[in-house]
Structures are given as C-alpha cells and as structure tokens.
Amino acid sequence: MQIEFKNIHKSFGQVHANDNIDFTIPSGVIQGLLGENGAGKSTLMKILSGFIHPDQGQLLLSGKVVRINSPADAIRHGIGMLHQDPLDFPPMRVIDNFIIGHPGKLFPNRKSITQTFTELQQQFGFSLDPEAYVDTLTVGERQQLEILRLLWLGANAFILDEPTTGISALQKEKLFAALKRLAEQGKTIIFVSHKLEDVEALCHRVAVLRRGKLVGQAESPYQTERLVELMFGRVVSLDQRQETVLHHPILKLDRVTVENYRLRVGEINLEVRGGEVIGLAGMEGSGQELFLRACAGLIPLVGGQVFVGGRELTNKSYRNFLRQGVGYLPAARLEEGLISGLSLTEHFVLSQDQQGLFIAWEQVTTVTEKRISEYNIRGAPVTPVEALSGGNQQRALAAMLKTPLSLLLLEHPTRGLDIESAIWIWGKFKKRAQQEGSAILFMSSDLEEILHYSDRILVFFGGRVSQPLAVVGTSVDQLGQLIGGVGW
C-alpha cells in the first residue's frame, strides 16, 4: 500500500502541529519518522489512523483519495497503529484481545481462532500463550499481540509509535525481524521514533519533522550528524559527567524481599546517600519495577526492612513515604501518572499540598504558568493532559514532583523523549541531587543512559540482584552480559 500525504495542515489553537506536510511512502518500505518532542509526528499519524481529521490537505492510499473518519475506518482501509502505550484490555486473556474488533459471529469459534493465532505467531517466532492474561505480559509481548491482531484484521500498513521504548534488547530484535518480514510481504511500515540508532538499523528511508514542518528526507545509509541537525536545527551532544558530592544516607534496605505472582526478588542490602544516582539495569520483568515500587511503599515487602531518612517505613502506606519526601515518576503516564480529562492546572492543584478548604485558582494558575515555562511544556494551563505529546506529558510529570525531595524514584525517566529533551530533563534531576541532596534511583532499558547518569548500578536477572557496580570501569558489554545472565 502506497501512502501519500498531500499538503496536510492541522492546528490546535495557536499551535500549528502539521504545517503543509507533503511526502510519499511506497509499498514494502520501512519509513522512519523522526522529530523532536512536539514536532508533529504523533499528530500526523493520528490523522492517518483516523483519530483526528486534518484541517486541510488530502490522504491518498494506493493513488486514491480517502477520508478516514475513525480508527475502525482506518483498519477497514488497511491501516493499523501500535501505540506507545498498548491499547489492549489487561484483565482479559490474550486470545480474547486477539478477537476484539474482528467482524464475525456473536460467539466465535475459539478453537479455530486459537489455531489461526498460533499459526500466525509461528511466522514471526513469537511464543505467546493464548490463554494467558494480558496483564502478565511484558510491553514487548503486548506489542507482539497487537501486531498479530492487526494483521488478522487485514492491515496492510502498520504505524508504530516509539515501539522500542521500555522493551528489552531481545524483544527489540524480535520486533525488528517481524517488521522486516512484513515489509518483505509488501506491507508498509511507518516507524515513529526519536532514537537515531533504531532508525538507522531498521528503516529504508526517513522523513524529519521540526515544529510541524517537513524539514528533510534521507535514505539509508544515513549521516547521523545530518539527521540530528535536521531534528534540532543544530548538533546536540551529551553533557559532561559531573563529580558527585555525597550527603547523609537517605535510603537503607536491610534484606529486603519483594514478590508477585511471577517473580521473587531478594534479599537486597543497600544504602544510598543523598546526591547519589543508582541505575537499575535488566531485561524487562527482571524485578526492577518491583524493587522501585517497594522503595516507594506502593507494594508491601515479604521480608526485610526499609528506612528513609533514618525512619523505618516497612510496609507503611504510600502516603507515609510521600510525607518522608519520596517522589515517584511512573512509566505509564496516562494510566498511573496523569488523569485524562483534567487540565495542567488541575494536575498541579492535585500534586501540591493545599492550604484551606478552597482552591486559590488565580494563584494556582500562576504556579502552572511558571512550571510550564520552567519545564518548557508545549501547552497552556487549560490544556487537557491527553492533548499533550508523549514527551510533554513526561515533562508535566517531572514538573509535578514536589520540591524538595529526599528520594526520587524514576521508571524510564526519558521514555519517549528526544535526545535534547532527555539531556535537559536529566539536568533537572541532577540539579535536585546536587542542590537538594536528593538520592535518585531509576530504571531504564537504555544502557548508555544508565552508564552516563548513574554513580552505581544494580543489575537484575530473573529475581537476582547484583552487588552495586561502580560505573567507572563498567562497559556496555559487561553490563549487557550480566543482564543476559552471563558472569553471575
């Protein structure tokens, strides 16, 4: 399926999200779509997938002008989208999610459909249990399920929005192999990303957006510096590592053990001092998230003790941890961090301690405007959070964290952020560590991020946790081997 964008315009108030976008994607091509946060990538893909309509311009599929009125209409035209946060039903089984949206009988033949599901996933080397519940799957496995579902629904074009964020290296390898196979079958793939290394490894060609405009196109092999310059209008490089100044102990863990229905993690002994940054590395589902949530009081311990600022908080409520100066930034922005339908101003009301019975809206609006400016959020105080791009939602979450904090716990803190935004937001976090004496623990699937920003690293593998590793003297290869289970 050949896809053509003809003079596409889309505005939200004063923001011109797509400004005269005009380019063509041939059949059988993996097309990269690069751009900084808020460049207009998601808006363009939402137009193609029927979530929103352009103010001006045309979409052509295989040479025919079409108007796509809804996501259901898009799939009827053969276009399917995998969102950054999978749009599935976690309490339901894999096979039931697979069936959703497929036209047919009121009571489908589950045995026949299960056989079709199994045959489909064998083509791509997937190994999903059709009777498993979706909430037991990793993000990578949920992506695999969505690819199979869209394929069964008849998709000939696949849009993937930041698909490698938060998945393991092995799952990324499987994903890339599946996308290459789909392209070989003549399917059209649009790969939306801010990760240059992923685009360079996978895509046949790339289009770059900046502030709503198409500023350039290129074909493989690429010049990385040129792509960065197109994205940001200048060359961007990582900031220099700064020397860590350690303060008094903030977090102490004594033989801490946590578990869920899949995994038991422990016994962990650790002391973290103010000003220190601890990176948590490991394949998705290896226990990092359990560990972080236990440190925030979001899940109970099954053994051991946790102390924050010298005070024992073992199995105390999340509210007790908040009072002790613990801040938590979740990876699932719209599921756990933000509330769809509420504006930025209303979020800042909820995130701050209130004085008195009534909300001083004028004062709160002033605070909101200050945070929007300080964190460079592309939105207004009245903007609902679901209308923000993923990167701006991440900035909003960071802006909502209280000041000061003694302990900052971060799940994938640069998820969905371009390199410039990632550098910028880490500058904010490191400033907290240096000036407020906050201790930081963060998990990330990006080993370069862990090595660049951490002082020490904990590696998780199948519920086991390494002794803290000093960043100095630890390489990406060594870290990768430990994550893969080698060298324990």
TORDO-966746 format. One record per atom (N, C-alpha, C, O): x, y, z. Coordinates in steps of 0.02 Angstrom, whole numbers, plus 50000, padded with zeros to 5 digits. Layout:
BEGIN
XYZ ...
This chain:
BEGIN
500424994050000 500005000050000 500445006350000 500835007350046 500365010449949 500725016749947 500315022049983 499705022649973 500645025950026 500315031150066 500595037950045 501195038850043 500135042650031 500345049450012 500015054550057 499405054450067 500415059050083 500165064950120 500215070950074 500755072450048 499655074250062 499645079950016 499445086350054 498865087250072 499925090750066 499805097350095 499385096950159 498895100550167 499585092550205 499205091550267 499345097250317 499915098950332 498795100250341 498825105350393 498385103150452 497845100450442 498635104450513 498225103250573 498455108050627 499045108350643 497965111750656 498115116450710 497705114750771 497145112350767 498005116150829 497655115750893 497725122550926 498245124150955 497205126650920 497255133550944 497785137150902 497745137550841 498285139950937 498815143650903 499385139250881 499845141550847 499375132850900 499915128250883 499775125050815 499275121650806 500225126150767 500165123250700 500545116650702 501145116450686 500205111250721 500535104850734 500795101650670 501335098750670 500425102150615 500645099850549 500565105550500 500015108150491 501115107450468 501125113350425 501345111350355 501945111150339 500845109950312 500975108550241 501425102350232 501925102650197 501235096850263 501615090550258 501455087250191 500865086250174 501975085650153 501885082950086 502445078050070 503005080050055 502305071450075 502785066350054 502435059750043 501855058850062 502795055050011 502505048549991 502905042750020 503515043050025 502545037550041 502855031450067 502665025650021 502075023750020 503135022749984 502975017149940 502815010749978 502975010150037 502495006049944 502354999449973 503004995649987 503504996549952 502994991550039 503564987250055 504154990850085 504694988150090 504044997050106 504585001150134 504485002050209 503925002750233 505045001950246 505025003850317 505235011150320 505825012750312 504755015450333 504855022650332 504945025250403 504495024550445 505525028150417 505635031350481 505335038250483 505335041750432 505075040250541 504815047050551 505135049850614 504965047950669 505605054350604 505995057250659 505765064250676 505465067650634 505905066350736 505755073150756 505795073950831 505705069150868 505935080050853 505955081350925 505245080750953 504765080350916 505195080651020 504545080451052 504135086551032 504375092251036 503515085351011 503085090850990 503195093050918 502955098250897 503575088950879 503725090850809 503125089750763 503105092550708 502635085750786 502045084550744 501995077350719 501545075850680 502435072950742 502435065950719 501785062450738 501455059450695 501615062950802 501015059450826 500385062250794 499915058450778 500355068850785 499775071850753 499675069150683 499125067350664 500215068750644 500175066150576 499945058950575 499545056950533 500195054850622 499995047850625 499275046950649 498935042350629 499055051550693 498355051250715 497885053050658 497325050450655 498105057350614 497705058950555 497655052750510 497115051050486 498215049450499 498225043550456 497825037850486 497525033950449 497815037250552 497465031750585 496755033450606 496425029350639 496515039450588 495815041050598 495625043850665 495035044650679 496115045350708 495955048050774 495745055350770 495325057750808 496055058950723 495875065950712 495855067250636 496095063250597 495555072950617 495495074650546 495935080750530 496005085250572 496225080950471 496625086750452 496175092850440 495595092050421 496445098750452 496075104950436 496085106250361 495635109350333 496605103650329 496695104850257 497155099450230 497575096850267 497085097650166 497515092850134 497165086250122 496585085350140 497525081550090 497235075150070 497685069350089 498295070050093 497365063550101 497705057150108 497545052950047 496975052450027 498065049850018 497965045349962 498245038449979 498815037850001 497845033249970 498055026349981 498055022849913 497525022249881 498635020549892 498715017349827 498415021549771 498105018949725 498525028149776 498315032749723 497615035449729 497415039849690 497215033049777 496525035249785 496445039849846 496695038349900 496105045449836 495975050049892 495475046749940 494955044249919 495635046850004 495195043850055 495095048850112 495515053150124 494545048050146 494435051650210 494335046350263 493875042350260 494775046450312 494755041450366 494425044650426 494695049250456 493835042150444 493425045450496 493535042850566 493345046150614 493845036950574 493925033950640 494455028550636 494635026450581 494715026250693 495185020550692 494875014250660 495225010550626 494225013150672 493895007350640 493875008250564 493955003450527 493775014450542 493785015950471 494485014850443 494565012450387 494995016650482 495695015750461 495845008450449 496165006650399 495635004150495 495784996950486 495404994150426 495644989450394 494814996950412 494454994850351 494834996750288 494774993550236 495225002150293 495655004250238 496335000650240 496755001750197 496434996350290 497054992550294 497604995950333 498184994150325 497435000750376 497935004350416 497845002750490 497295003750517 498365000250522 498344998750593 498905002350630 499445003350603 498765004250693 499265008050731 499415004650797 498955002750834 500065003850812 500295001550878 500505007650917 500985010950900 500135008950970 500275014951010 500845013751059 501005008051076 501135019251083 501685018751131 501455015051194 501825011051221 500845016551216 500535012751270 500015008151238 499505010651214 500135001551237 499694996951201 498954997851221 498794998251280 498524998251171 497804999051182 497474992251184 497134990151137 497574988751240 497274982151247 496884981851313 496804986951346 496644975951331 496244975151392 496604970251438 496524964251433 497014972951484 497434968751527 497064963451567 497344958051577 496444964551591 496114959251630 495874953351588 495654948251615 495914953951521 495664948751478 496234944251453 496814946051457 496044938451427 496544933751400 496814936151333 496514940251299 497394933451315 497724935151252 497254933851193 497174938051149 496944927951192 496534925951134 495914930451129 495684931751073 495644932651186 495064937051184 495244943951157 494864946951120 495844946451175 496094952751147 496214952051072 496094956751035 496444946251051 496564944950980 495924945350939 495914947850883 495374942950969 494734942650934 494404949450928 494024950750881 494544953950977 494194960350981 494254964250915 494794964950887 493684966650892 493664970850832 493584966950767 493484969950714 493614960250771 493564956350710 492824955050694 492454952750737 492614956550633 491914955350615 491774947850612 492194943950589 491204945850635 491034938750634 490454937150678 490054941550695 490404930950697 489834928650737 489874931350808 490404933150833 489284931450840 489254933750910 489644929050955 489964931251003 489634922550939 490014917650977 490524914350930 490364909450897 491134917150926 491624914650879 491884907650898 491834905650956 492144904250850 492434897550860 493134898450889 493614899450852 493204898050955 493834899450989 494374894450968 494964896250963 494184888250958 494684883150940 495004884850873 495614884450866 494584886550824 494834888250758 495254894650760 495774895050727 495024899650798 495384905950803 496054905050839 496554908150820 496054900850890 496684899450926 497184896150879 497784897650883 496954891750836 497394888550788 497684893750739 498274893650723 497244898250716 497474903650672 497994908050707 498504909950677 497864909650770 498324913750810 499004910350815 499524913550806 498994903950830 499624900150837 500014899950771 500624900750771 499664898950716 499994898650651 500294905550633 500844905950605 499924910850649 500164917550635 500804919050674 501294921550646 500794917650739 501374919450779 501984915150763 502554917350775 501884909150737 502444904950717 502824908050659 503424907050652 502474911950616 502794915350560 503324920350583 503814921650548 503224923050644 503664928350668 504094926250728 504464930250756 504044919950747 504444917550804 504194919850871 504574919850919 503554921850875 503264923850939 503044917550977 502934912350947 502984918151043 502784912351083 502314914451139 502434913051198 501764917651120 501264919951169 500784914251186 500564910551141 500624913551250 500134908651272 499434911651261 499274916651294 499024908951217 498364911951202 497904912351263 497454916451265 498024908051313 497584908051372 497864912251430 497544912851482 498454915251420 498734919551472 498344926151475 498054928251425 498354929251533 498044935851540 498534941151517 499134940651529 498274946351484 498704951451455 499104955151508 499664957351495 498834955851569 499194959451621 499804955651647 500174958251689 499904949451624 500504945751641 501054946451588 501604943951597 500894949951533 501374950651478 501814956851488 501614961651521 502404956551459 502824962451456 502574967151401 502154965151360 502834973251399 502644977951346 502814975151278 502424975851231 503394971951272 503594969051209 503124963651185 502974963151126 502884959451232 502414954151214 501734957051196 501384954351152 501534962551228 500904965751210 500944968751140 500444968851104 501534971251121 501634973651053 501554967951003 501254968750950 501844962151020 501794956350976 501054954350965 500844952850910 500674954451020 499964952851015 499604957750969 499184955750929 499764964250975 499424969250934 499614968550861 499184969550817 500234966850846 500434965750776 500024960050747 499774960550691 499964954550783 499584948750760 498844950550750 498544948450701 498564954350797 497854956150793 497724960550731 497244959450694 498154965550721 498074969950663 498164966250597 497824967550548 498634961550597 498744957550537 498134953350520 497934952750462 497824950550572 497224946350563 496634950650541 496194948350505 496624956950563 496094961550543 496184963950471 495734967250443 496754962450441 496854964250371 497284970250359 497254973250305 497694972250408 498124978250400 498654977050346 498984971950344 498724981950302 499244982050252 499764987450265 500294987650234 499614991850312 500084996950334 500074997150410 499544997050441 500674997550440 500744997450513 501105003750535 501645005450510 500795007250583 501115013150613 501345011050683 500945008550722 501975012150698 502245010550764 502505016850796 502955020150770 502225018750854 502395024850889 502885023350946 502675020550997 503515025150938 504035024050988 504015016851014 503965015951075 504065011750971 503945004950994 504515001851034 504414996851068 505125004751031 505685001651066 505785004451136 506255002451171 505355009051157 505425011951224 505165007051276 504585004951274 505595005151323 505385000851378 505374993451362 505084989551401 505664991251305 505694984051291 506424981851292 506874985851283 506524975351302 507204972651308 507534972251239 507204972751188 508194971251240 508574970651177 508324964651136 508284965051075 508174959051171 507934953051136 507254954351104 507134952151048 506814957751140 506154959251112 506204964151054 505824963751006 506684968851058 506794973451002 507034969650940 506834971150884 507464964850952 507714960650897 507144956950863 507114956550802 506694954150904 506114950650876 505644955350839 505394953750785 505544961250867 505114966250835 505394968250767 505024968450718 506044969750765 506344971850702 506304966350649 506184967650590 506414960150671 506374954450624 505664953850596 505574952450537 505164954950639 504454954550617 504294960150568 503954958950518 504544966150581 504404971750537 504734970850469 504444972450418 505344968150469 505684966850405 505304961550365 505254962050304 505044956550400 504664951350366 504024954250336 503834952550280 503684958550374 503074961850348 503224966050287 502844966050238 503784969650288 503974973750230 504124969350169 503954971150113 504434963550181 504564958850126 503924956350095 503904954550036 503384956050136 502734953850111 502364959450075 501794958550053 502674965450070 502364971050036 501984975750081 501684980550057 502004974550147 501674979050194 502074985550200 502684985550192 501724990950214 502054997350225 502124998550300 501634997950338 502735000250323 502865001250394 503075008550405 503535011050372 502745011850453 502955018650473 503205018150545 502825016450591 503845019550554 504185018550618 504325025450648 504805028850628 503915027450697 503985034050729 504455033450788 504345029250832 504975037350789 505475036550842 505875042950851 505875047350808 506215043450908 506725048650917 507415045550925 507905049050934 507445038750920 508075035150929 508415034150862 508205030050821 508935037950851 509275037750786 509565030850771 509545028550714 509835027450823 510135020950811 509625015750788 509795011350748 509005016350812 508475011750790 508275013150718 508195008450678 508195019450702 508005021350634 508545019250584 508405016650530 509175020350603 509735018650558 509785011050548 509975008750494 509625007150600 509674999950596 509104996750557 509194991350529 508524999950556 507924996750530 507654999850465 507454996250420 507645006450461 507245009850410 507605010550343 508205011850340 507215009650289 507485010650222 507575018150206 508025020050170 507135022150234 507145029350222 506855032950282 506535029850325 506955039450286 506725043150345 506495050150323 506785053250279 505965052550356 505735059450349 505805062850417 505675059750469 506015069050418 506135072650480 505665078650486 505625082750441 505315078950543 504875084650557 505195089050611 505525086550656 505085095550605 505305100250658 504795105850662 504675109450614 504495106550721 503985111750734 503435111650682 503215116850657 503205105550666 502635104750622 502785104450548 502345102850508 503405105950528 503575106050457 504015100050439 504405097650480 503955097750377 504405092750349 505045096450328 505035100450282 505605094950363 506215098750351 506735094850311 507255097650292 506615088450299 507095084650260 506915077250257 506545074650298 507205073950206 507135066750197 507815063850179 508245067350152 507905057450195 508545054150179 508415046650170 507915043950193 508875043450136 508845036250126 509465033050155 509995036250161 509405026650174 509975022950203 510515022050150 510345020950091 511165022450168 511445023750234 511405031150254 511425035550211 511355032450319 511225039150343 511865042450370 512345039050389 511845049050373 512355052950408 512025055350474 511595059650473 512245052450530 511935053750594 511925061150611 511415063850633 512495064450601 512545071550619 512035075750579 511745080550605 511925073750516 511445077350474 510735076550500 510355081250501 510565070350522 509895069050548 509775073050613 509245075950623 510285073250657 510225077050719 510125084450704 509715087750735 510495086950655 510435094050637 509745095550608 509465100950622 509475090950569 508805091850543 508285091950599 507815095950598 508365087450648 507885086950703 507875093250747 507335095750765 508465095950762 508515101250813 508755107950785 508755112950820 508965107950722 509235114050694 509945115350714 510225120650697 510245110750751 510945111350773 511185104450795 510795099850802 511835103850806 512125097550830 512035097250906 512155102050941 511815091450931 511695090351003 512155084951028 512225079750996 512475086051085 512915080951114 512775080251188 512505084851219 512945074451216 512835073151287 513235078051330 513785080051312 512945079751388 513315083951434 513865079951468 513855073751467 514345083351498 514895080051532 514675077351600 514265080351634 514955071551618 514815068851685 515095073551737 515635076351730 514705074551790 514925078951843 515105074951905 514825069551917 515575077551943 515785074052004 515215074152055 514895079252065 515105068352086 514555067652134 514785069652204 515305067452229 514395073852236 514515075752306 514005071952348 513405073152343 514255067452392 513805063252432 513605066752496 514015070052528 512975065952514 512705068752576 512565063052625 512845057652619 512145064252674 511995059252725 511565053652695 511255054652643 511545047752726 511145042152700 510405043952695 510125047052740 510105042052640 509385043352628 508985036852632 508485036552667 509205031852595 508835025552590 509275019852616 509855019152596 508995015652659 509345009652683 508875003752677 508305003852703 509104998552644 508724992352636 509094986752672 509684985752661 508734983152715 509024977652753 508664971152736 508104969952759 508994966952695 508724960352675 508024960952645 507584956852659 507914965952605 507254967252576 507094961852523 507504960252480 506484959152527 506244954252479 505544956252457 505114957952499 505424956052392 504764957552364 504584952152314 505014948752288 503924951452301 503724946452253 503044948152223 502654951952252 502904945152165 502234945052138 502114937952113 502484933352129 501584936952073 501404930252052 501914927252004 501904921251991 502364931451976 502844928951927 503554928251954 503944924251930 503714932252006 504424933152023 504514934752096 504094938052127 505064932352123 505274934152191 505964937352187 506424934552157 506044943352216 506664947052213 506934948252283 506574950852326 507544946352296 507844947452362 508434942752373 508594938852328 508744943052429 508714948052482 509184953752464 509764952552446 508954959952470 509334965752447 509564969852507 509154971952548 510214971052511 510504975652560 510814981452523 511234980552479 510614987552540 510854993352503 510794999552546 510315000452583 511295003952540 511255010552569 511395015652515 511895015152480 510955020652509 511025025852458 511055032552493 510645034052536 511555036552473 511655043052505 511375048652462 511295047852401 511225054252493 510985060052456 511485062152403 512095061852415 511245064252345 511685066252291 511885060652245 512165061752192 511735054452265 511945048552227 511395046352179 510805046852196 511585043852120 511115041252071 511265033852060 511815031952041 510755029652072 510825022452063 510415020252003 509805021452001 510725017151953 510385014651895 510205007351903 510595003351928 509595005551882 509354998651886 509324995851815 508924998151774 509724990751801 509774987951734 509514980751734 509564977251785 509234978651678 508994971751672 508464971351618 508164976351599 508344965251595 507804964251547 507144965951580 507064965251641 506674968051540 506014969751567 505724963651604 505744958051579 505444964951663 505144959551702 505634955851746 505474950651774 506254958551754 506754955151795 506734957251868 507104954551909 506294961951886 506204963851956 506344971051972 506234973152029 506574975051922 506734982051937 506114985951959 506144989952006 505554984851924 504954988651941 504694986652010 504484991052048 504704980252026 504504978052093 504934981452146 504674983952196 505584981652134 506044984652181 505894992052192 505854994352248 505804995752137 505665002852142 505015004152180 504985008652222 504505000252164 503855001352196 503874999652270 503515002652310 504284994752288 504374993252359 504704999052395 504545000552452 505185002352362 505535008052391 505075014052399 505225018752437 504495014052364 504015019552369 503425017852413 502995022052424 503395011652438 502825009652479 502205007952438 501655007552465 502295006852372 501725005252329 501544997852332 500974996052318 502024993652350 501884986552362 502214984452427 502724987252446 501924979652463 502214977652527 502824973152519 502894969652468 503264973252569 503824968552571 503584961852597 503104961452635 503914956552575 503784949952605 504344948052653 504324942852685 504854952452658 505394951352705 505854957352707 505904961052657 506174958452763 506654963852770 506354970452794 505774970852812 506784975552794 506584982152819 506814987652771 507324986952737 506424993052769 506614998852728 506605005152772 506125006252809 507135009152766 507195015352804 507295021052756 507695020552709 506935026552766 507025032652726 507165038452774 506765039952818 507745041552765 507935047152810 507995044952882 507865048952927 508185038752893 508275036052961 507635033552993 507655030753048 507075034352960 506435032152988 506215025652955 506205025052894 506025020652996 505805014352967 505105015152938 504645017452972 505035013052875 504395013552841 504155006852814 503735006452769 504425001452842 504254994752818 503504993752817 503164994052869 503244992352757 502524990952746 502064996652769 501474995452784 502335002652771 501915008452781 501575010352715 501775007852662 501085014652718 500715016552657 501125021252614 501615024252637 500915021852552 501245026552505 501215033652533 501695037552523 500675035352566 500615042052596 501175043452646 501435048952650 501365038352685 501915039152733 502575040452697 502985044452720 502675037052641 503285038152602 503285045252573 503805048552572 502705047552549 502665054352522 502845059452576 503215064152563 502595058452637 502735063152692 503475063252709 503735068252734 503825057752694 504545057252709 504965059852651 505575059252651 504625062752601 504995065952546 505165061352489 505675062352455 504755056152477 504865051552421 504425053552363 503825054652371 504725054152304 504345055652243 504415049952194 504945047052187 503865048452159 503865042852112 503615045152043 503095048352038 503985043451990 503795045151923 503675038651884 504165035351867 503045036851870 502895030451837 503015030751762 503005036151732 503115024951732 503205024551659 502545025151623 502505028151569 502005022451652 501345022651621 501025029451635 500675030351685 501155034151590 500965041151604 500215042051613 499995044751664 499815039851565 499095041051568 498725035851609 498145036751627 499065030251626 498745025151667 498845026551741 498395025351782 499435029151760 499605029951831 499825036951850 499755038851908 500105040751803 500385047151821 499925053051811 499935057751851 499515052851758 499085058451741 498355056151735 498225050151732 497895060951735 497185059251732 496875062451669 496825068551664 496685058151622 496375060651561 495755064751577 495365062951620 495685070351541 495105074751552 495245080651597 494875085451597 495795080251636 495975085851679 496515090051646 496935087551610 496495096451660 496975101151631 497635101051669 497685097951722 498135104451642 498765105151677 498675108651744 498965106651795 498265113851745 498145117451807 497845112851860 498065112951918 497365108751841 497045104151889 497535098951914 497485096751971 498005096951872 498525092251894 498985095451946 499175092151995 499155101751936 499585104951985 499215106252051 499525106252104 498565107152047 498165107552109 498215101052148 498325101052209 498135095452113 498135088952145 498825086852171 498885083252221 499345089252138 500025087052156 500335090952213 500835088852242 500035096652230 500315100852283 499895100652346 499295099252344 500215101952403 499855102252466 499405108452466 499635113952449 498775107552485 498295113052484 498205116052554 498205112452604 498125122552555 498005126052618 497275128552618 497065132152573 496895126552669 496205128752674 495725124452634 495925119652602 495085126252637 494565122352606 494465124052532 494225119852494 494655130052511 494515132252443 495165133052404 495685134852431 495115131752339 495695132252295 495765139452271 495295142452246 496375142152280 496525148852255 496725148252181 497315147752166 496225148352137 496345146852066 496825151652033 497235149751991 496785157952052 497245162952022 497965161352039 498415161851997 498075159452102 498745157752125 498995151352091 499575150952070 498555146452086 498735140052055 498895140951981 499355137951955 498505145251947 498635146551876 499315149851867 499665148251819 499495154251912 500165157451910 500715152251918 501205152351881 500615147651966 501105142251976 501155137851914 501695135851893 500575136351885 500555132151824 500935135451767 501325132151733 500815141851757 501165145451703 501915145451714 502315144951667 502115146151777 502825146051794 503135139151779 503675138751750 502775133751798 503035126951785 503045125551710 503515122251686 502545127851673 502535126751601 503145130051569 503455127151524 503305136051592 503885139651565 504535136251587 504995135251547 504575134551651 505185131651679 505345124851647 505925123351635 504825120851634 504935114151606 504805113851531 504795108451501 504715119751500 504645120251427 504105115451401 504215111951352 503525115451434 502955111251413 502575114951358 502385120651367 502465111651303 502095114751247 501345113751258 501035109151231 501075118151299 500375117951315 500205124051356 500645127951374 499565124951371 499325130551411 499025127851476 498895121851481 498925132051527 498625129651589 497965125851580 497825121351619 497575127651529 496925124451518 496975118251474 496465114851463 497565116651449 497645110951404 497535104351441 497855103151492 497075100051416 497005093451447 497625089151433 497915089651379 497825085151481 498475081651475 498485076751417 499015075451389 497905073851399 497905069051344 498035072451277 498185069051228 497975079051274 498105082751212 498845084251203 499055086451149 499255083051255 499975084251251 500305078351215 500065072751217 500875079751183 501285074351156 501575070251213 501575072551270 501815064151198 502095059851250 502675063251287 502715062751348 503115066651250 503675070051282 503445075651328 503745076651381 502925079251308 502675084751350 502295082051411 502285085251463 501985076151404 501685072951462 502235071051513 502145071751573 502805068851487 503365066951531 503635073151566 503805072851625 503685078651531 503905084951562 503405087151616 503605089651669 502755086251602 502245088151651 502315084051714 502255086651770 502435077451706 502535073151765 503125075451807 503095075751868 503675077151773 504265079551809 504125086151844 504365087251900 503735090451812 503565096951842 503115096251903 503105100651946 502745090651907 502285089551963 502635087052026 502345087152080 503265084752019 503625082252078 503735087852128 503915093452109 503635086352191 503695091452242 504425093452253 504885089852234 504525099352282 505185101852300 505185104052373 504735107652393 505665101852413 506195097152397 505965089852405 505425088652432 506375085152382 506265078052392 506895074852418 507445076652399 506815070052463 507405066452487 507575060552443 508165058852435 507065057352413 507175051452371 506735051852309 506135052852313 507045051252251 506705051752187 506755044952151 507305042552137 506175041952137 506145035352105 505835036052036 505285038552029 506195033851984 506015035251915 505965028951874 506445025051871 505395027851842 505325022351793 505415025251723 505025029451702 505925023051688 506055025351619 505955032951613 505495035151578 506375036851646 506255044151650 506295047751584 506005053151577 506635044951533 506675048351469 506265044751416 506385045551356 505785040851438 505355037151391 504995041951344 504645046451366 505095040851278 504755045051228 505065051851218 504795055951181 505645053251250 505955059751243 506505059451189 506865054551183 506565064851150 507115065351104 507755066851143 507725068251203 508335066451110 508975066951145 509055073651180 509325073951235 508825079051148 508895085751179 508465086151242 508695088751293 507845083651239 507405083751297 507665079251352 507605080851411 507955073451334 508235068851383 508805072051421 508845071651482 509255075451385 509815078951417 509545084351463 509795085251519 509045087951439 508765093451478 508445091051543 508545093951596 508045085651538 507675083451598 508155080151648 508045080651708 508685076851623 509185074151669 509555079951704 509765079251761 509635085451670 509925091251703 509505093451763 509775095351815 508835093051755 508385094751811 508465089751869 508505091851927 508495083351852 508565078251905 509235078851941 509265078452002 509775079851903 510435080351933 510485086651976 510835086652027 510145091851956 510135097951996 509815096652064 510055099052115 509275092652064 508965090752127 509465086952171 509515088152231 509825082252140 510305078252178 510855082752208 511045081852266 511095087452169 511665091552192 511445096952240 511785098152290 510885100352226 510685106152266 510235104352324 510275107352378 509785099252314 509325097352367 509595091452407 509345089952461 510115088152382 510375082152415 509925076152407 509935071652449 509525076052353 509075070352341 509475064352317 509975065052281 509255058452337 509515052152309 509045050052252 508445050952257 509335047352199 508935045352141 509045038052124 509615035752119 508505034352116 508525027552089 508095027552025 507535029952025 508375024951970 507995024851908 508115018351870 508655015551872 507595016151834 507655010451790 507605012751718 507245017451703 507985009351674 507985011151604 508195005151563 508595001051585 507925004751502 508144999551456 508725001951412 508984998151372 508915008251420 509465011251381 510105010851422 510205014651470 510555006251403 511165005251441 511615011351440 511965012851488 511615014951384 512025021051379 511785026151430 512185029651461 511115026651438 510835031351487 511045029351558 511235033651598 511015022951573 511205020551640 511945021951654 512115024351708 512375020551605 513085021651615 513265029051620 513735030951655 512895033251584 513075040351583 512845043951646 513195048451669 512265042151674 511985046151728 512045042951797 511935046251847 512215036551800 512255033151865 512935034051898 513445035051864 512935033551964 513565032852002 513705025552016 514275023252013 513175021852032 513225014552041 512635011252006 512125014451991 512715004751991 512205001151953 512034994651988 512474991052012 511384993151991 511154986552013 510894982951951 510494985751913 511114976751940 510874972851884 510384967551910 510524964151959 509814966951876 509294962151894 509264956751841 509274958151781 509224950551864 509164944951817 508754939351850 508984936051897 508144938351825 507724932951850 507604933051924 507554927851956 507564939051954 507444939552026 508074940252067 508044941852126 508644939252035 509284940152070 509514947352061 509374950452009 509874949952110 510114956852108 510864956852122 511084953852172 511244960152079 511964960352088 512164964952146 511754968852170 512784964352167 513054969352212 513124975852172 513204975652111 513094981652205 513164987952168 513824988352130 514354987052157 513774990152066 514354990752023 514534998152015 514095002152000 515164999852024 515375006652010 515365007751935 515585003451896 515115013551913 515075014951842 515775015251811 515885012751756 516245018251847 516925018551823 517195011451817 517225007751866 517405009651757 517675002951746 517154997951721 517334992151707 516525000051714 515994995651688 515824997751617 515685003651604 515834992951570 515694994451500 514994992051481 514684988351517 514764994351422 514124992051396 514124984451387 513634981151402 514684981751362 514724974551350 514674970651415 514314965651419 515024972851467 514994969451532 514284969651560 514024964751587 513974975551554 513294976351580 512814971951540 512374968751569 512904971751475 512474967551433 512534960151449 512034956551448 513134957851464 513234950851482 512874949151548 512554943951553 512944953551598 512604952451662 511844952351653 511504948151682 511594956951613 510864957251600 510634950751567 510084948451580 511064947851525 510894941551491 511034935451532 510914929851509 511274936251594 511374930451638 512084927651638 512204922451668 512544931051603 513234928751600 513654932351652 513604938451659 514074928551688 514544931651735 514294932051807 514604935251849 513734928851820 513484928851889 513854923751932 513714923151991 
